[in-house]
Amino acid sequence: MGIFNLVSTVIDKIFPDKADADKAKLALLELEQKGELAVLDALKSQDAGQAEINKVEAASQNWFVSGWRPAFGWIGAVAFAWLFIGRPVVETYCAYKGLQVALPKIDSEGLYALVFGILGISGSRTYEKIKGCTRFK
């Protein structure tokens, strides 16, 4: 049971007059919506700040500042290529030739965390879709 439903039930028991109970429920609903709007507003300002930082970093002439994202992107791309293309091809070739070779393994969970983090893929978009956020429309 959600907090709104729980408090709404309590309001029904406290206020015998239906009009007073409805006023209290309306005030509760407004508070709940303000809280959600405050969270969405905070996320929006956080995203805007991060976007500004990204622009400044990308415009930098210093490769140490502007190159770290592409470097991690290429590392992730090479690691994914090895994990899903290179290693299976080499393993198949070695099995065909009867060779036993110890190939390096990549921690796929760590790789997913790295690449998904860089790409911005996370549960936050799912949360936004569930809550009906229109931030990216």
PETAGI-V926460 format. One record per backbone hydrogen bond with DSSP energy under -0.5 kcal/mol. NH is the residue of the N-H (numbers start at 1). CO is the residue of the C=O. E is the energy in kcal/mol with one decimal. If there is no record, write none. Layout:
nh: {NH;NH}
co: {CO;CO}
e: {E;E}
This chain:
nh: {6;7;8;9;10;11;12;13;14;15;16;21;22;23;24;25;26;27;28;29;30;31;32;33;34;35;36;37;38;39;40;41;42;43;44;45;46;47;48;49;50;51;52;53;54;55;56;57;58;59;60;60;63;65;66;67;71;72;73;74;75;76;77;78;79;80;81;82;83;84;85;86;87;89;90;91;92;93;94;95;96;97;98;99;101;103;108;111;112;113;114;115;116;117;118;119;120;121;122;125;126;127;128;129;130;131;132;132;133;137}
co: {2;3;4;5;6;7;8;9;10;11;14;17;18;19;20;21;22;23;24;25;26;27;28;29;30;31;32;33;34;35;36;37;38;39;40;41;42;43;44;45;46;47;48;49;50;51;52;53;54;55;56;57;61;62;62;63;67;68;69;70;71;72;73;74;75;76;77;78;79;80;81;81;82;85;86;87;88;89;90;91;92;93;94;94;99;101;106;107;108;109;110;111;112;113;114;115;116;116;120;122;122;123;124;125;126;127;128;129;128;134}
e: {-2.3;-2.8;-2.6;-2.1;-1.9;-2.7;-2.1;-1.4;-2.1;-2.8;-0.8;-2.2;-2.5;-2.0;-2.3;-2.4;-2.3;-2.3;-2.2;-2.7;-2.4;-2.1;-2.4;-2.4;-2.5;-2.1;-1.9;-2.8;-2.3;-1.8;-2.5;-2.6;-2.3;-2.4;-2.4;-2.4;-2.2;-2.7;-2.3;-2.2;-2.4;-2.5;-1.9;-2.1;-2.6;-2.1;-2.2;-2.6;-2.6;-1.9;-0.7;-0.8;-0.6;-1.0;-2.5;-1.8;-2.2;-2.2;-2.5;-2.9;-2.4;-2.6;-2.4;-2.9;-2.5;-2.6;-2.5;-2.5;-2.8;-2.7;-2.1;-2.6;-3.2;-2.1;-2.8;-3.0;-2.3;-2.5;-2.8;-2.4;-2.2;-2.2;-0.9;-2.7;-0.6;-1.0;-1.1;-2.1;-2.8;-2.3;-2.2;-2.8;-2.9;-1.8;-2.1;-2.6;-1.0;-2.5;-0.7;-0.7;-0.5;-2.3;-2.3;-2.4;-2.4;-2.4;-0.7;-0.5;-3.0;-1.2}
